[in-house]
Amino acid sequence: MALISLFATAMLTFALLLAVPGLGLVSAGFEILSAYATVGLTGGATAMAGAAGHLVLILAMYLGRLGPLALGFALLTEKKVRVEHPRAEILMG
């Protein structure tokens, strides 16, 4: 599951670099890791980001809050139908 987190933070860092021109790799990585861990720290790039940058940060916060473990289990487990509907003949008379 650590690979899911690593992949997610790498892709989100790349997306933030595309969304905010002039942002350095270290600043983008700090912002994404801070948002993913829901720490609340910022290096000032959040104020510099536009709407697309804010959406990337919101996605990072949501994925970090949801957790890679829960996300992995939700995507990889089979869903079994545990409900059986009763069959009956109803007599009306």
N, C-alpha and C positions, 0 to 999 in steps of 0.2 A: 504494500500500500504506500510505502514511501516513494516508490517510483511514480505513482499517480500524483503525489504532491510535487515532486520534483518536475515532472512534465508540465503540470498545471502552472506552476510558478514561472517556469521558463517561457511557456507560451504567452502567459499574461504579461511578462516583462517585455517580450518582443512586441506584443500588441500595444503596450503603453509607449514604447519607443516609436512606433508608427503613428500613434495618436497625438503625441506631444512632440513637435519638432524642436530640436535643440536641447533635448533632455539627454543627459549622459547615462551610460549603462549602470553605473553605480547608483545614481539617484533613482533610476527606474526600478532597479532591483530592490533598493531599500523601501521604496513606496509600495511595491507589490508584496514584498515579504511582510511589511508592517500591516498591510490591509488583509493579507491572507491569514495572518495570525491574530487578527482583530486586536492589535495592540493599541492603536490610536496615535501613534507617532507619525510625524511627517517631516520631510526635509525641505518643504516649501514648494515642492513640485505639484502638490494638489491644487494650490491656488493658481498655479500657472497653467494647469490643464484645462482644456475646453470640455465640451459636452462629451465627446468621444472618449477622452481620457477619464472623465468621471465615470462613464459607463464601464470602462475596463476596471477601474478601482472598485466599483460597486459589485461587479461580477467576482472579483477576487475576494471581497469581504463575504459574499454569499457562499462561495465555494469553501472558503476557510471555515465559516461557521457551520456549514453542513457537514464538513469533515470528509476526508478522502475514504475513511473506513466505511462510513455509512453509504457514501456514493458507490463505492466498489461493491458492497453487498447488494445494493439496490439494482445495480446493473448486471451482476453476475448470477444471482440466485433465480431459480425457476419459481414461477408462481403457480402454486397448486390450488386448485379449486377445492375448498373444504366444505362447501355448502351443498347439501343434497336436498332437493325439494321432494316432499312426500307425495306419493301417488295414492289417490283415493277416488272411489266412485261415490258421488253424492247422490243419495236417493231423495227425491222430492215427491211428495204425494199428498 
